[in-house]
Amino acid sequence: MFKLIAHNSRQSVVISLTEPILTQRYLISTCVIDLLFASIFLTLLLNGSDTLALQYVNYTSYKYKIQFQYPTDWVQSEKISSHDKGADISVSKLSKENDTSNGSLFWITLGNDTAIGSNLQAGLHHVMKMLNDSNALNEYEIIQPPSFTTIDGQIAGTFISYARHRFGDTELETVEQFWLTYVGSVDYYLMSFIAPIQSFSNSDNAMVRNHLVNSIELLDATDMANGY
């Protein structure tokens, strides 16, 4: 069982990632972003010595038709059933138990719900709106508006958001970068890299984040989500 270590002014709090009232954000086939906030956070320590020794391993998902590279000391997980909650694929690095300052997670979801729009601009608008609606109980804002890039030759939109999550007396501030790219006629990949505000932009996280996204290969740019 994974745990999130958060803290407040009085004491550290260990939050079980299986706690049903704590929610992680993911895009389901009905195009509603459900918030299972805590389960997208796995505490992570990235220090200088880790960076110097960092090596990557190839990961290929034939189910979700995607390939990318992630650090060898990170933990990879892939959804077995479409009925399971959470992202289709995620990679993270477990931290030392007493580390409360850093945390990172990269996740990918494949969908084919045209409710987010059949083009990239409309899709970005709907994703941002649903994220805003889903964060109604938290402080939330888009801190970098949408811009365009490419992922494996496919045009992708990206934006960055800030959120302050509250778990009782405990607060956690995070920054999250999203990428959205369409493949085939209506299928899309929604991806995210999330970390606490104090570590999101540090050099280690920036290097890993860029390598994760730049190493992505889309294995079949046709209508894929119907088949999984």
HELIX and SHEET records of a PDB file:
HELIX    1   1 PHE A   37  ILE A   40  5                                   4    
HELIX    2   2 GLY A   48  LEU A   52  1                                   5    
HELIX    3   3 THR A  114  ILE A  116  5                                   3    
HELIX    4   4 LEU A  120  SER A  134  1                                  15    
HELIX    5   5 SER A  203  ASN A  214  1                                  12    
HELIX    6   6 ALA A  225  GLY A  227  5                                   3    
SHEET    1   A 2 LYS A   3  HIS A   7  0                                        
SHEET    2   A 2 SER A  12  SER A  16 -1                                        
SHEET    1   B 2 TYR A  26  LEU A  27  0                                        
SHEET    2   B 2 ILE A  33  ASP A  34 -1                                        
SHEET    1   C 3 TYR A  56  SER A  61  0                                        
SHEET    2   C 3 ILE A  66  PRO A  71 -1                                        
SHEET    3   C 3 GLU A 217  LEU A 218 -1                                        
SHEET    1   D 7 VAL A  75  GLU A  78  0                                        
SHEET    2   D 7 ILE A  89  SER A  92 -1                                        
SHEET    3   D 7 LEU A 105  GLY A 111 -1                                        
SHEET    4   D 7 ASP A 187  PRO A 196 -1                                        
SHEET    5   D 7 THR A 170  VAL A 183 -1                                        
SHEET    6   D 7 GLN A 154  PHE A 167 -1                                        
SHEET    7   D 7 GLU A 139  ILE A 151 -1                                        
END                                                                             
